[in-house]
Amino acid sequence: MYTLLAVLISIAVLIIIFRIMFAVSPMFKFFIHGKKGGFLFSEIRFLWPIAVSEYPDKPVALYSSKNLLSKSITAVSQNAKKNGTANTDTVQAFLNRLYAYRTRVELDPDNKRGIRHSRFLTKGQKLTVLRKGKGMFSSQVMHSGDRLIISLPLENGQLTVSGSDWLGKKISLYFHRHGDAFYIFDTTVEQSILYNGRNALALTHSNTLLRSQKRTSVRCKCNVPARLFLGAQKNENRLKPEISPGLKCVLEDISEGGALIRIGGKAKTKMLIKLQFQLEGRTVIMYGISKSFEYDESHNESRIHFQCMETKSSFKNIILGYVYKMLPDQNTAVSV
């Protein structure tokens, strides 16, 4: 009985001690948050002087500062290059963990709550219009005021349904909001109008937007020449550099999880693709599939939405390094 009581008292005392340490010791708090974030003890020890130099009164703020996390990534890379350990599994794993944490901060749901009303759609937002019995059309937002004004929907770049044929019809709008998520909502066509000299439709606004498939990677705009190889590849060849020229293409945006590829000709969905390109003088290879595409008949070009299924950790770190360099510098920290 007394032994059990002594054990319970000891546990209670330890809990109190740890709470006091957590409250009063910035270093203890910093290491606890680092462990929760998935970092190794040696990695947290490396990050500590970086945090103290920037936030001496609250070093734990490193874990919510985009700018300081980016500086930490640079410090790890420079230190590894100096020591000749840049290509070791240990350094690449540390960079993977830092990039993953940096991405979580970038995509923090507390900062990216999305939108709930169609009034928040911005001019130029691309839309997919679904109309029962007619099919799928492309359009874009022209204005969002008392009503939502969109360009007259086209089917594969062609006008197949006149403006008057849309009047009173119930339609669904599907779109991807850059840096956020995919949305879909239902609405009704009120009028067929001319807006700034262009044929357009005036729609009823909606406050019931369904949000789904939130991004798990950060994407940036780019203009990177690449080579594309079609067809299934043997396992041992998927990430092996190609000598043959392949098909020339351009990457218009990129992330660790995929890319937007511009290429001549009409593409197809579910094509197996191997991409090979250079980022800041280093070769990167990604293997994956075309999830969807848009075809521009007037220029005979396709924009392929490519999803990466396989790449190396070192290739992923090169991509992430490039992506975060291309983002605006945001020296922000939130309470932890």
C-alpha positions as CSV (number, residue, x, y, z in Angstrom):
1,M,0.0,0.0,0.0
2,Y,2.7,2.4,1.1
3,T,4.9,1.3,-1.8
4,L,2.1,2.1,-4.4
5,L,1.5,5.5,-2.8
6,A,5.2,6.3,-2.9
7,V,5.3,5.4,-6.6
8,L,2.3,7.6,-7.4
9,I,3.8,10.5,-5.5
10,S,7.1,10.0,-7.4
11,I,5.3,10.1,-10.7
12,A,3.3,13.2,-9.7
13,V,6.5,14.9,-8.7
14,L,8.2,14.0,-12.0
15,I,5.3,15.3,-14.0
16,I,5.4,18.6,-12.1
17,I,9.2,18.9,-12.6
18,F,8.8,18.3,-16.4
19,R,6.1,20.8,-16.6
20,I,8.2,23.4,-14.8
21,M,11.2,22.6,-17.1
22,F,8.9,22.9,-20.2
23,A,7.6,26.2,-19.0
24,V,10.9,27.8,-17.9
25,S,13.6,26.2,-20.1
26,P,13.6,27.5,-23.7
27,M,16.1,24.7,-24.6
28,F,14.0,22.0,-23.1
29,K,10.9,23.3,-24.9
30,F,12.9,23.5,-28.1
31,F,14.1,19.9,-27.9
32,I,10.7,18.6,-27.0
33,H,9.1,20.3,-30.0
34,G,11.9,19.0,-32.2
35,K,11.3,15.4,-31.1
36,K,7.6,15.8,-31.7
37,G,8.5,17.1,-35.2
38,G,10.4,13.8,-35.9
39,F,13.9,15.2,-35.7
40,L,16.8,13.2,-34.2
41,F,18.6,14.5,-31.1
42,S,21.8,15.3,-33.1
43,E,19.7,17.2,-35.7
44,I,17.9,19.3,-33.0
45,R,21.3,20.1,-31.5
46,F,22.4,21.4,-34.9
47,L,19.3,23.6,-35.2
48,W,19.6,25.0,-31.7
49,P,22.3,27.7,-32.4
50,I,20.5,28.8,-35.5
51,A,17.3,29.3,-33.5
52,V,19.0,31.1,-30.7
53,S,20.8,33.5,-33.1
54,E,17.4,34.6,-34.6
55,Y,15.1,34.2,-31.6
56,P,17.1,34.4,-28.4
57,D,14.0,34.9,-26.3
58,K,11.9,32.2,-27.9
59,P,14.1,29.8,-30.0
60,V,11.1,27.4,-30.4
61,A,9.8,29.9,-32.9
62,L,12.2,28.3,-35.4
63,Y,9.6,25.5,-35.9
64,S,7.0,28.0,-37.2
65,S,9.3,30.4,-39.2
66,K,9.3,29.7,-42.9
67,N,12.4,31.9,-43.3
68,L,14.4,30.3,-40.5
69,L,13.5,26.8,-41.6
70,S,14.8,27.7,-45.1
71,K,18.0,29.1,-43.5
72,S,18.4,25.8,-41.6
73,I,18.1,23.9,-44.8
74,T,20.8,26.1,-46.3
75,A,23.0,25.6,-43.3
76,V,22.8,21.9,-43.4
77,S,23.6,21.8,-47.1
78,Q,26.6,24.2,-46.7
79,N,27.9,22.3,-43.7
80,A,27.6,18.9,-45.6
81,K,29.3,20.3,-48.7
82,K,32.2,21.6,-46.6
83,N,32.6,18.2,-44.9
84,G,32.1,16.2,-48.1
85,T,29.0,14.5,-46.7
86,A,26.4,16.0,-48.9
87,N,25.4,12.7,-50.6
88,T,25.4,10.6,-47.5
89,D,22.1,8.9,-46.4
90,T,22.4,10.7,-43.0
91,V,22.4,14.2,-44.5
92,Q,19.8,13.4,-47.2
93,A,17.5,12.0,-44.5
94,F,18.0,15.2,-42.3
95,L,17.2,17.4,-45.4
96,N,14.1,15.2,-46.1
97,R,12.8,15.8,-42.5
98,L,13.5,19.5,-42.7
99,Y,11.8,19.9,-46.1
100,A,8.8,17.9,-44.9
101,Y,8.5,20.1,-41.8
102,R,9.0,23.2,-43.9
103,T,6.2,22.0,-46.2
104,R,3.9,21.4,-43.3
105,V,4.4,25.0,-42.1
106,E,3.8,26.3,-45.7
107,L,0.5,24.3,-45.9
108,D,-0.5,24.9,-42.3
109,P,-4.3,24.5,-42.2
110,D,-4.6,27.3,-39.7
111,N,-3.2,29.7,-42.3
112,K,-4.9,28.1,-45.3
113,R,-8.6,27.6,-44.4
114,G,-9.7,27.8,-48.0
115,I,-12.8,29.6,-49.2
116,R,-16.5,29.0,-48.4
117,H,-18.3,31.4,-50.8
118,S,-18.0,31.8,-54.6
119,R,-17.7,35.5,-54.1
120,F,-14.0,34.9,-53.2
121,L,-13.2,33.5,-56.6
122,T,-10.7,35.8,-58.4
123,K,-10.6,37.0,-62.0
124,G,-8.9,34.5,-64.3
125,Q,-9.6,31.5,-62.2
126,K,-9.9,28.5,-64.5
127,L,-13.1,26.5,-64.2
128,T,-14.5,23.1,-65.4
129,V,-18.2,23.4,-66.1
130,L,-20.3,20.2,-65.8
131,R,-23.8,20.2,-67.3
132,K,-25.9,17.1,-67.1
133,G,-26.8,15.7,-70.5
134,K,-24.3,18.0,-72.3
135,G,-20.9,17.1,-70.9
136,M,-17.8,18.9,-69.7
137,F,-16.7,22.5,-70.7
138,S,-13.9,24.9,-69.8
139,S,-14.4,28.5,-68.7
140,Q,-12.8,31.1,-66.4
141,V,-14.0,33.8,-64.0
142,M,-14.4,37.2,-65.5
143,H,-15.9,39.0,-62.5
144,S,-17.2,38.3,-59.0
145,G,-19.7,40.8,-57.7
146,D,-23.4,40.5,-57.0
147,R,-23.3,37.7,-59.5
148,L,-20.5,35.4,-60.7
149,I,-19.6,36.2,-64.3
150,I,-17.8,33.5,-66.3
151,S,-16.7,33.3,-69.9
152,L,-19.1,31.3,-72.2
153,P,-18.1,27.7,-71.7
154,L,-16.2,25.9,-74.5
155,E,-15.9,22.2,-75.3
156,N,-12.4,21.3,-76.3
157,G,-11.8,24.9,-77.3
158,Q,-14.9,25.1,-79.5
159,L,-18.3,26.8,-79.0
160,T,-20.8,23.9,-79.0
161,V,-23.6,25.4,-76.8
162,S,-24.8,28.9,-77.4
163,G,-25.4,31.4,-74.6
164,S,-29.2,31.2,-74.8
165,D,-29.1,27.4,-74.3
166,W,-27.5,27.9,-70.9
167,L,-30.3,30.1,-69.5
168,G,-31.9,28.7,-66.3
169,K,-29.8,25.6,-66.4
170,K,-28.3,24.1,-63.3
171,I,-24.6,23.4,-63.6
172,S,-21.7,22.3,-61.4
173,L,-18.4,24.2,-61.3
174,Y,-15.1,22.5,-60.5
175,F,-11.8,24.2,-60.0
176,H,-8.4,24.1,-58.3
177,R,-7.4,27.1,-56.2
178,H,-3.7,27.6,-56.5
179,G,-1.8,26.6,-53.3
180,D,-5.1,25.4,-51.7
181,A,-7.4,22.7,-52.8
182,F,-10.0,21.5,-55.3
183,Y,-13.5,22.8,-55.0
184,I,-16.9,22.0,-56.6
185,F,-20.3,23.7,-56.2
186,D,-23.7,23.8,-57.9
187,T,-25.3,27.0,-59.3
188,T,-27.8,28.3,-61.8
189,V,-27.3,30.3,-65.0
190,E,-29.3,33.6,-64.6
191,Q,-28.4,35.4,-67.9
192,S,-26.4,35.2,-71.1
193,I,-24.6,38.5,-71.4
194,L,-21.8,40.5,-73.0
195,Y,-19.1,41.4,-70.5
196,N,-16.3,43.7,-71.7
197,G,-17.1,42.8,-75.2
198,R,-17.1,39.0,-74.7
199,N,-19.9,36.4,-74.5
200,A,-20.4,35.4,-70.8
201,L,-22.8,33.9,-68.4
202,A,-24.1,35.4,-65.1
203,L,-24.5,32.8,-62.4
204,T,-26.0,32.7,-58.9
205,H,-23.4,32.8,-56.1
206,S,-23.1,29.8,-53.8
207,N,-22.0,29.5,-50.2
208,T,-21.8,25.7,-50.2
209,L,-18.4,25.0,-51.7
210,L,-17.2,21.5,-51.2
211,R,-13.5,21.5,-50.6
212,S,-11.4,18.3,-51.2
213,Q,-8.0,16.9,-52.0
214,K,-5.9,19.5,-50.2
215,R,-2.4,19.7,-51.5
216,T,0.4,18.0,-49.6
217,S,3.2,19.6,-51.5
218,V,4.3,23.1,-52.4
219,R,4.3,24.0,-56.1
220,C,6.1,26.9,-57.8
221,K,5.9,28.4,-61.3
222,C,8.9,27.8,-63.5
223,N,10.1,27.6,-67.1
224,V,12.5,24.6,-67.1
225,P,13.4,22.7,-70.3
226,A,13.0,18.9,-69.9
227,R,13.1,15.7,-71.8
228,L,10.2,13.3,-71.7
229,F,10.2,9.5,-72.3
230,L,7.0,7.6,-72.8
231,G,6.1,4.1,-71.8
232,A,6.7,1.6,-69.0
233,Q,10.2,1.3,-67.7
234,K,11.9,-1.6,-66.0
235,N,12.5,-1.0,-62.3
236,E,16.2,-0.7,-62.7
237,N,15.8,1.9,-65.5
238,R,13.1,4.2,-64.1
239,L,15.6,6.5,-62.3
240,K,18.6,5.9,-64.5
241,P,19.8,8.9,-66.6
242,E,18.8,8.6,-70.3
243,I,21.3,9.3,-73.1
244,S,18.8,9.4,-76.0
245,P,17.2,12.8,-76.6
246,G,13.6,11.8,-75.9
247,L,10.8,14.4,-76.4
248,K,11.5,18.0,-75.7
249,C,9.1,19.7,-73.3
250,V,8.9,22.5,-70.8
251,L,8.0,22.4,-67.1
252,E,5.6,25.3,-66.2
253,D,5.4,24.4,-62.5
254,I,6.9,21.8,-60.3
255,S,6.7,20.2,-56.9
256,E,8.1,17.1,-55.2
257,G,4.9,15.4,-56.2
258,G,4.5,16.3,-59.8
259,A,4.7,19.0,-62.5
260,L,2.8,20.8,-65.2
261,I,4.3,19.8,-68.6
262,R,3.9,21.7,-71.8
263,I,4.5,19.6,-74.9
264,G,3.7,19.6,-78.6
265,G,0.8,17.5,-79.8
266,K,-2.2,16.0,-78.1
267,A,-1.6,14.1,-74.9
268,K,-3.5,11.3,-73.3
269,T,-4.4,10.4,-69.7
270,K,-2.7,7.5,-67.8
271,M,0.5,7.8,-69.9
272,L,3.5,6.5,-68.1
273,I,6.2,9.2,-68.2
274,K,9.8,9.5,-67.3
275,L,11.0,13.1,-66.9
276,Q,14.6,14.2,-66.9
277,F,15.8,17.8,-66.4
278,Q,18.3,20.0,-64.8
279,L,17.8,22.3,-61.8
280,E,20.7,24.6,-61.0
281,G,23.1,22.3,-62.8
282,R,22.0,19.1,-61.2
283,T,20.1,16.3,-62.9
284,V,16.7,15.3,-61.6
285,I,14.6,12.3,-62.7
286,M,10.9,11.6,-61.9
287,Y,8.8,8.7,-63.0
288,G,5.0,8.8,-63.0
289,I,1.7,9.2,-64.8
290,S,-0.3,11.8,-66.7
291,K,-3.4,12.4,-64.5
292,S,-5.1,14.8,-66.9
293,F,-4.3,17.3,-69.7
294,E,-5.6,20.4,-71.5
295,Y,-5.2,20.5,-75.3
296,D,-4.7,23.8,-77.1
297,E,-5.8,23.1,-80.7
298,S,-4.7,26.4,-82.1
299,H,-1.1,25.9,-81.0
300,N,-1.2,22.0,-81.1
301,E,0.1,21.9,-77.5
302,S,-0.9,20.0,-74.4
303,R,-0.4,20.8,-70.8
304,I,0.0,17.6,-68.9
305,H,-0.7,17.3,-65.1
306,F,2.0,14.9,-64.2
307,Q,1.9,12.9,-60.9
308,C,5.3,11.6,-59.7
309,M,5.2,8.0,-58.5
310,E,8.9,7.4,-58.0
311,T,12.0,9.4,-57.5
312,K,15.1,9.4,-55.3
313,S,15.4,11.3,-52.0
314,S,18.3,13.2,-53.4
315,F,16.2,14.3,-56.4
316,K,13.4,15.2,-54.2
317,N,15.7,17.4,-52.1
318,I,17.0,19.2,-55.2
319,I,13.4,19.9,-56.3
320,L,12.4,21.2,-52.8
321,G,15.5,23.4,-52.7
322,Y,14.5,24.9,-56.0
323,V,10.8,25.3,-55.0
324,Y,11.6,27.2,-51.8
325,K,14.1,29.4,-53.4
326,M,11.4,30.5,-55.9
327,L,8.9,31.3,-53.2
328,P,8.7,34.9,-51.8
329,D,10.8,35.4,-48.6
330,Q,8.4,35.1,-45.7
331,N,10.1,35.7,-42.4
332,T,7.1,34.8,-40.3
333,A,6.7,33.0,-37.0
334,V,3.6,32.0,-35.2
335,S,3.0,31.1,-31.6
336,V,4.0,27.5,-30.7
